[in-house]
Amino acid sequence: MKYPFGYGKETIEIDLPEELVMTVMRPNETELQLTGVDEVIRSLSEPIESKPLHELVHPGEKIAIVTSDITRPLPSYKILPCVLDELSRAGIPDEDIIIVFGLGSHEGHSPERMRQLVGDAVYDRIRCIDSDVDDYVHLGTTSRGTPVDIFTPVAQADRRICLGNIEFHYFAGYSGGAKAIMPGVSTRDAIQSNHSAMVIPEAAAGRLQGNPVREDIEEAGRICGIDFIINVVLDEKKQIIKSFSGHPVHAHRAGCEFLDSFYKVCAAERADIVIVSAGGFPKDINMYQAQKALDNAKHAVRNGGIIVWLAACSEGLGESHFEDWLTGHEKSEDMIEHIRRDFVLGGHKAAAIAMVLQNARIFLVSDFDPEYVKGLFLEPYSDAQTAVDEALRIMGSRSKIILMPFGGSTLPKCSL
């Protein structure tokens, strides 16, 4: 039987004996009503623990809307017109609104890419800018010692509106919510301080309670001040299926509960082989982003098993420190010891890959040169079918296989 997987901007098929496939981890069946823009409009009219947006803002106030960069699948171009309608209803002129792409530690956008993200009508109407880690206001420090250093136009705005999509995050628990502020429009030092808690066991995908990274993020959000969020959940086709608006924590929690019901997927046991895709572009635009899918896959593979990781990585590794760490250690396990004694943003994702390698082999199907991949402690393949056939040869023709075509979104649950 042929099984489809997203790879870059294409769909590839892998031929497998059907009897070997334990499960294909797809979202659970959930009853949906409104979707897309209609669902966003509904959520804006029914905000959670908040007044409607048009009642929160007032003429004369400067409004900063923080939205996601190109590495996230958030359809800003669908959500922003709804938000701007609310602001217009409140009497806010366009010149008092700014749209900020929260880059965190990522690369900036060209004007053409900004236009693509927000849509022609919004780009021609509202000033759009990237966040800048070197232009910030210090607003305080969290109880964990993280500096709340926020991009100046966001820090100095009278109102802050945060957009995002909610999915599992391998150490913040979930994306969305106050993550638009920390790390979205924070400095590199602030992000590094926050992310250093990733080595604590409670910093895990699908966990909020007691998660030190998430708690620090939300404390930073309270110090900065977030007036309203619009967070959406996307299906495997990157379409909006649910929207949550209102209070920066309560609306986010409601979104996380829905995500659990949709994307936490049960499997009876761990597999010999896991085939995982980040879901295609933009989630596999580089290895830095595609790593999230690999981290979810580690929960589905048995010790000594093989993960076949499909990630085109058309724009390379994606982050300079990440590259330095992957290429600058003699053995993969050296990265784990290094991150424990000296946390470095970017290096943290390299160390996370090393942690997966402690228990499983990783066959990487990508656009990289094979010799380069070997230098990253991974086993290179340019063809997915060849990689899977080799995994079956090694693990045995009766191997149990789990397929994760949406690895960045689906999280294995139960006692695997």
N, C-alpha and C positions, 0 to 999 in steps of 0.2 A: 504494500500500500504506500502511496506517496503522501508525505506530510509537508505542508508549506511552512516556511519560516521567512520573516522579514530580514533582509540583508541590504544595508544601505537603502537606496531608493528602489530596490527590486524585491521580488519574491522568488525564493529558490525552493526546490522540492527535494526531499530526501526519501529514498525508497527503503522501507523497513518491513520485515515480517510482522504482520499485525499482532501475532500471538506474543511477541516479545515486549510490546508496548503496554506497560502497566497502566499508565494514564497520560492523557494530554492535559496539562494544567491550563485550563481556560477559565475565564470568570464564571462564577456561579450564576444560575438563573435568578433574575431579579425582576419584579414587576415594575415597569417604568410607565410614567405618564407623559409629561412634557419632556422634550429634549432640546438641545441646541440653544439658540437665542431665546426661544420661548421660555425655556427653563431658567435662564439667567434673569429674564424679566420677572418671572414668578418669584424667584428668590429675593430680588430687590424689593418686591412688594410685600414680602413676608420675612423681614429680617429677624434673625435670631438674637434675642436679648439686646435689642438695639432699636432706636428710632429709625425710620426710613432715612436713607441717605439725604434726600432732598430737605429733610427737616433738621439734619445735623449741621449742615453747612449754611453759611450766610454770606450775602453780598459783601465784598470788601476783603474777604479772606483769601489767602493764597493757598492753592490746593496742589499737593504733590501726589500723583498716582504712580505707585511703584509696581512694575510688572516684570515678567521674566525675560531672560535673554534667549538667544537662538538655541542654546543647548537644552531648553525645556520645550515640551510639546504644547504648552499653553496656547490656545488660539486667541491671543490678545485682540486680534482684529474683529472677533465676534463679540467680545465682552465689552471692549472700550466704548463703542457707540451707545450701549445701554447705560453705562456709567455717565457718559457725557450728557445724555438726555436727563438723567437725574440732577446733574449739576446745573444744567440750563433751566430746569424747572425751579431750582432754588435761586435763580437770578445770578449765577456765577458766570462772568464773561470768559471767553476762551483765553484771553491774554492773562488771566489769573490762574491758569492751569498749566502744569508741566507734567509730562510723562517721563519717568525715569526707568531705564532698563537696569535692573539690579544685577550687576555683573559678578558680584562676589570677587573671586580671584580669576575670573575668566577673561578672555580677550574681548575687545570692544567690537562695535558694529560699524560697517560702512553705512552711509546714508541710504543706499539702496536696500540694505538688509533691514534697517529700521523701518523703512516704508513697507517692506514685505511683512514685517511682524505686526504692524498696527493697521495696515490697510491705507490705501491712497487718501480716502476722505479724511481720516483722522490725522495722518501725517501732514496733509496740506493745511490742516486747521489748528493743530496744537503743537507747541514746541516739544520735541522729543530729544532726550540726551542720555548718554551712558553715565553710570555712576563712575566715580574716580576715587580710588583708594588714597590719593594724596591730597584730596580736598575734603576736609571733614571738620566737624565740630565735636568736641569732647563733652558728652552729656552726663557722664557718671561712670560708675563701675558696678558690675553685678556682685552678688555675694560670693561667687566663685572666683572673683578677681578679673573678670573679662571687661576690658574697657569698652564703653558704649560710645564709639567714635563713628559718627554717622555722616554720610555725604552731605555737604553743606546745604544744597537746595532742598533736600528732604528734611534735614534738621531744622531749618529756618522756616519751613512752611507752617501755616496755621492749622492745616488739616492734612493728615496722611491716610491715603486709601491704598490698600495692598491687594494685589491680584495674585493668584497662584493656582496651581493644580495640586491635588492631593494624591500622593502615591506613597508606597512604602519607601523608607529611607534607611539605609543599612546601619546607621548609628543615631540619627536624630529621631528614629521611630517612624515618622511620616514627614513628607514634604508639606509645604503650604503654611498657612497661618503667619506667625511672626518671622518665619524664615525669609520672607521678603525683605525684612530689615536686617536680620542677622542670619546668614552672612550677606544677603543681597546687596545692601548699600553700606556695608561696614568696611573697615580697613583690614589690611592683611594681618596685622598684629592681633586685632580683635577676633578675626576668624580663627586664627591659629590658637588663641587662648581657648575659645569655645570648643573647637574640634579636638583639642588635646584630651578631652574626657572620653573620646571614642574607645580607648583601651579598657574602660570600666565595663564589666560584663552587662550591667543594666542598660548600657547604650546599645540598643539592638533594634532591628527592624520590627515594626508592629508594636512597639512598647512606648507608652507615654508615662505611666505612673513610675516615679523613681528614676526616670531616664535623665541623667545629669546634663546631657547635651540639650535635650528639648527644654528642660526646666530653665537652663541658662539662656536659651534663645528667647523664651517667653518673658523672662525677667528683663532682658535687654529691650524687648518690645514694649514693656510697661514703662521703662525709664524713658525711652524715646517718645512713646505715645503713638498708638495706632487707633484711628478713629473708626475705621470700617474695613472689612475685608470682603472680597468676593472670591471664593475658592470653588473650583469645579473638579469633578471626577470625570475622566475620559474613558471611553471603551477602547477595545483593542484596535479600532479604526481611528482613534484619536478624536472621536466625536464627543461632545458634551452630553452626558447622560444624567448628571445631577449637579445642582449648584447650591452653594451655601453662602449666605450673606449675613453681615452683621458684626457682632462682637468678635474681636480677634481671637479669643480662646473658645468661647462657647460655640460659635459657628464652625470653627475648625474641628472641635470635638465631634460635632454632629457629622461632619464630613468624614472623619476617620471611622466612625461607627458604620457609616454606609460603605466605605471602602472595604472594611473587614468583611461585611456581608457579601461583597461582590468578588473580591480578589484574594481572600485567604482560602487556599485550596487544599483539601485533604488528600493524603496518599497513605496507603496502608503500611508501607515500609520504604526504606531507602533503596535506591536503584544502583545497579552496577555501573550503568552509563546514564548520564543526564545530558541531553542535547538542549542547549539554551541559546536563545536570541534575545537581544535587548529590545527587539521589536522593529528594527530598521531605523532609518533616518527620522528625527535627528538624534535618537537615543544612542545610536552607534556612530555618531559623527566623529568621535575620537575615543580612545581607550579610557580616558579619564571619566567620561560619561557612561560608557558601556560596562564599566566595572560593577555598577549596581546590580546588573543582571547576573553577573558571575557570583556576587555575594549572596543573592537569593538562591542560586542553584546549589550552593554548598550545603543548604539544609535538606536537599533531596538526594545527595549522593552518599553512598556508603564509604567507610574508610577503605582506602585502597582502590577506589573506583576511578572512573574517568569522566571529566566534564568536557564535552565538545562545545566550545564557546564560539558562536557565530557573531562576529562584530567587524564590519567593514573597515572602520577607523580611517575613513577617507581623508581626514584632516590630521592624521598622526596620533601621537600620544595625548596631546591636548594641554599639557601644562609642563613648564620647564622643571620644576622641582620633582614632579612625578617622574619625568624622564631621567633626571640626575640619579634618583634613587634606584630606578629599575636597572640602569646601566652602570651604576657606580658601586655595586656590592659584589663580592666574590661568590657568595651563596645567597639564595633567596631568604633563608632563615636569618641571615645577618640583618635584614631589614626590620624584622620583628624586634630584635634586641635593640636596634638603633632607635626605633620609634618610642620604645619604653623609656629610654634615657634622655632622648632629645626629640621632642615632637616638632615636626616640620610640616606645615601645610603643603600638600602635594605629595610629600613622602608618605602621608597617612594612607593614601589609596594604594601605593605600592606595597606597603606593609600589609594591607588587607588582602592583596593578591597572594602575598607570601603565606599568609595564614591559611588560605584555601589550599595552597600547595603542600601544606603539612599533612593533609589527609587525602588528597586526590591529585591525579595528573590532569593537566589542562592542555587540550588540543585546541589551538587558536586558529580559526578559519578567518582570514583577514586579507586586506590588500597590501600588507607589509611584505617586505623582502624576507624570505625564510631565514637567512642568516641573522638578520636583525632580531627576529622573534626569538631565536635561540639565545641570543644575548639577554633576553628579558626573562629567562628561565621557563619559557613556554615552548610547546611543541608545535611547529608551524605547518599549516595546510592552506592551500589556495582553493581547494575544492571540498565542499562539505561532505559529499558522498564518500570521497576517499577517506576523510577523517573518521567518519562513522564506521566504514568497513574495517579500518585498522583497529578501532576501538573494540569492535566485535571479535576480531581475530585475537586480540590480546585477552579480553575478558571472557571469551567463550561464546559459541554460537547460540547458547541458551540464555544469554545475559538478559537481565531485567532492565528495561529502559523507561525513563521518565522523560517526556517532552515538555519543554517550557518555551513555547513560541512567543510569549510575552513576559520574558524573564524579569524585566525591569519593573513590572507591575504585580505579577502574581507571587505570593509568598506561601511556600509549603507550610502546612500546619499539621497538627496531630503528632504523635510520638513516632517519628520516622526512624 
